[in-house]
Amino acid sequence: MFKRMKVVTYLLTILLIGSIGFLLFTTQGKNHPNQIPTYFGYKPLTVLTNSMEPAIKAGDMIFVRAKQASAVKKGDIITFKLSEKKLITHRVVSVTNEGYLTKGDNNNVQDEWVVNPADVIGEVKLIIPYAGYVAKFLTSKAGFALFILLPLLLFFLIEVYQRVYRYIEKQEGKEEVNVSKLAKGNSIKNKTLF
């Protein structure tokens, strides 16, 4: 019984720590593109549009790694700042003296702007399909309740149950000892009477 409870407790702890870590990992730079957290050199971002289909779809999570401006070449998928609060991830179609010309794979025409090398965040190195939806759900009230509050509550209830169960077992053990001492004492008295 306790082995199962221990396994459930460990799983809940891992789920809780994993959810909190994932939340911290994915939501730090949500409204501040200049402050995107970097973990082991990678910046996690959620794709919001289908402009890069089929390579990258809306709801995918991409991991961007910084890249020297001089190393960016035609065909690279880069993420860059278009404005203070807007990031774009598109493919480089041409490298010019002024910067980079980009285009979304799913768009008919190339972008109307030239990307300044100073605005490049980095190159897309990893794509995790649908992980952006998971991040969005975890940051919602329902996701927070399901993946943070519920495991925390279950963890607490299991701990209370285990402590109460141990206390009851301990009390029953004491009663058994007292009953056996009492029975032993009665048998000694009975022997001396006869």
C-alpha positions in Angstrom: 0.0 0.0 0.0 2.7 2.5 1.0 4.9 1.5 -1.9 2.1 2.6 -4.3 1.6 5.8 -2.4 5.3 6.5 -2.5 5.4 6.0 -6.3 2.4 8.3 -6.7 4.0 10.9 -4.5 7.2 10.7 -6.5 5.3 11.0 -9.8 3.4 14.0 -8.5 6.6 15.6 -7.4 8.2 15.1 -10.8 5.0 16.4 -12.5 4.9 19.4 -10.3 8.6 20.3 -10.7 8.5 19.6 -14.4 5.4 21.9 -14.8 6.9 24.7 -12.8 10.2 24.4 -14.8 8.3 24.3 -18.1 6.3 27.4 -17.1 9.4 29.3 -16.1 11.2 28.2 -19.2 8.5 29.2 -21.7 6.9 32.3 -20.2 9.8 34.5 -19.0 10.1 36.5 -22.2 6.5 36.5 -23.2 6.0 40.3 -23.5 9.6 41.4 -23.7 11.5 40.1 -26.7 14.7 41.8 -25.4 14.5 39.7 -22.3 13.9 36.2 -23.6 15.6 33.7 -21.3 18.4 31.6 -22.6 18.9 28.1 -21.4 22.1 26.3 -22.5 22.3 28.9 -25.3 18.7 28.3 -26.6 15.8 30.7 -26.5 12.3 29.0 -26.5 9.6 30.7 -28.6 6.1 29.8 -29.6 5.1 30.2 -33.2 1.8 32.1 -33.6 1.2 32.0 -37.4 1.4 29.5 -40.3 3.7 31.7 -42.4 6.5 29.0 -42.2 4.4 25.9 -43.0 5.2 23.1 -43.7 8.5 23.5 -41.8 7.0 25.2 -38.8 3.3 25.4 -37.9 1.4 27.6 -35.6 1.6 26.2 -32.1 5.0 24.7 -32.5 7.8 25.7 -30.1 11.1 26.6 -31.6 14.4 26.9 -30.0 16.6 29.6 -31.3 20.4 29.8 -30.9 22.4 33.0 -31.4 24.3 33.2 -34.6 26.9 35.6 -35.8 25.5 38.0 -38.4 28.3 37.2 -40.8 27.5 33.5 -40.6 23.8 33.9 -41.7 23.3 32.5 -45.2 20.6 32.0 -47.7 18.2 29.2 -46.6 18.7 29.7 -42.9 15.6 30.1 -40.8 16.2 33.0 -38.5 14.2 34.8 -35.8 14.5 38.6 -35.7 13.0 41.7 -34.1 10.6 43.6 -36.4 9.7 46.0 -33.6 10.2 46.2 -29.8 7.4 43.7 -29.1 7.3 41.7 -32.3 9.5 38.8 -33.3 9.4 37.1 -36.8 10.7 33.7 -37.8 11.3 33.5 -41.6 13.7 31.9 -44.0 16.6 34.0 -45.5 16.1 34.3 -49.3 18.9 36.7 -50.0 21.9 38.3 -48.2 22.6 41.9 -49.2 24.9 44.7 -48.0 22.0 46.3 -46.0 21.0 43.0 -44.4 18.8 40.0 -45.1 15.7 39.6 -47.3 13.3 37.0 -45.8 10.2 35.2 -46.7 7.8 32.9 -44.9 7.7 29.5 -46.6 3.9 29.7 -46.8 3.8 33.3 -48.1 3.6 34.1 -51.8 5.9 37.1 -51.7 9.0 38.0 -49.8 8.9 40.3 -46.8 8.8 44.1 -47.6 11.5 44.9 -45.1 15.2 44.3 -45.0 16.4 42.7 -41.7 19.2 44.5 -40.0 21.9 42.1 -38.8 21.7 43.7 -35.4 18.0 42.7 -35.1 18.7 38.9 -35.6 18.0 36.9 -32.4 19.4 33.7 -33.9 18.8 30.7 -36.1 16.1 28.1 -35.4 17.8 24.9 -34.3 15.0 22.8 -32.9 11.3 22.5 -33.5 8.9 20.7 -31.1 5.5 20.3 -32.7 2.5 21.5 -30.6 4.6 22.3 -27.6 3.6 26.0 -27.9 0.0 24.9 -27.3 1.1 23.1 -24.1 2.9 26.2 -23.0 -0.1 28.3 -23.7 -2.4 25.9 -21.8 -0.1 25.8 -18.8 -0.1 29.6 -18.5 -4.0 29.6 -18.6 -6.0 29.4 -15.3 -7.2 25.8 -16.1 -3.6 24.7 -17.0 -2.2 26.2 -13.8 -4.9 24.5 -11.8 -4.5 21.2 -13.5 -0.7 20.9 -13.5 0.3 23.0 -10.5 -2.5 23.2 -7.9 -4.0 19.7 -8.4 -0.7 17.8 -8.0 0.2 20.0 -5.0 -3.2 19.2 -3.4 -2.8 15.5 -4.2 0.7 15.5 -2.8 -0.6 17.2 0.4 -3.6 14.8 0.8 -1.3 11.7 0.3 1.1 13.0 3.0 -1.8 13.6 5.4 -3.2 10.2 4.7 0.2 8.5 5.2 0.8 10.3 8.5 -2.7 9.5 9.8 -2.4 5.8 8.7 1.0 5.5 10.5 -0.4 7.1 13.6 -3.3 4.7 13.7 -1.0 1.7 13.2 1.2 2.9 16.0 -1.8 3.3 18.3 -3.1 -0.2 17.4 0.4 -1.6 18.1 0.5 0.0 21.5 -3.0 -1.5 22.3 -1.9 -5.0 21.2 1.2 -4.7 23.5 -1.0 -3.6 26.4 -3.6 -6.4 25.8 -0.8 -9.0 25.6 0.7 -7.7 28.8 -2.7 -7.8 30.5 -3.4 -11.3 29.2 0.1 -12.4 30.4 -0.5 -10.9 33.8 -3.9 -12.6 34.1 -2.5 -16.0 33.3 0.2 -15.6 36.0 -2.5 -14.7 38.6 -4.6 -17.6 37.5 -1.7 -20.0 38.0 -1.0 -18.8 41.5 -4.6 -19.1 42.5 -4.8 -22.8 41.7 
